[in-house]
Amino acid sequence: TPIMAELRRNVGERVDFSLFDYTTIIYAVRMQSKRETLNASLVGRRLKSFATSGGRACMALLPDELVEDILERNPRPKLTPDTITDLPTLMERVRQARRDRYAMAIGEYLPGEIVVAAPVRGANGFPVGAIHIAGLQSELTPQHMRENVVPLLLEAVRAVELSHA
């Protein structure tokens, strides 16, 4: 929590920690921004992994065969007009997250929201969860997130992993 609180102070946006449950992510810690409503901050809320940056970031630590199995066997409803549901594009997003060490989702779960997330590895190297940073598309661009937010996100993930090593 202290690492996430510092990250929240540095970025000024919502910072979350979710647990990875393969088909879903479960919010365990949520530090909302001042402009958010209560329903956006509920701990215990489950979201479908395929449509979240945290879910994709965690899937990036898994072998492609397992990711394909997870995606193929579970419903992928269109949650917003921007939700990606087709398997080839989702697989490419997971592979991109694997290369970049983080994932980005823009308006896929909530319209107007941009979220970056990086996976947190357990001792066995598998994902236990992810740290997310979320803001409004009207205020934050993908370029701003990549250049200014992602480095702080990756630093926080390293600190969490080291504190639990």
Number of C-alpha atoms within 10 A of each C-alpha: 11 8 13 23 13 14 21 20 12 11 19 15 21 24 26 23 25 27 23 25 16 21 18 19 26 21 22 15 18 21 19 21 17 9 8 12 10 8 8 12 17 15 16 14 14 17 17 20 23 32 26 27 31 36 30 33 34 33 30 27 20 18 10 14 9 12 21 16 10 16 21 12 9 11 12 17 12 14 16 14 11 16 20 22 17 12 14 11 11 18 19 11 22 27 20 17 23 20 11 14 18 26 27 26 23 23 21 23 23 19 15 15 17 24 26 26 32 32 35 28 20 13 11 7 10 16 23 18 26 28 27 29 29 25 23 17 15 9 10 14 14 16 9 11 21 15 11 12 19 23 11 18 26 18 12 19 21 15 15 18 14 9 9 9 9
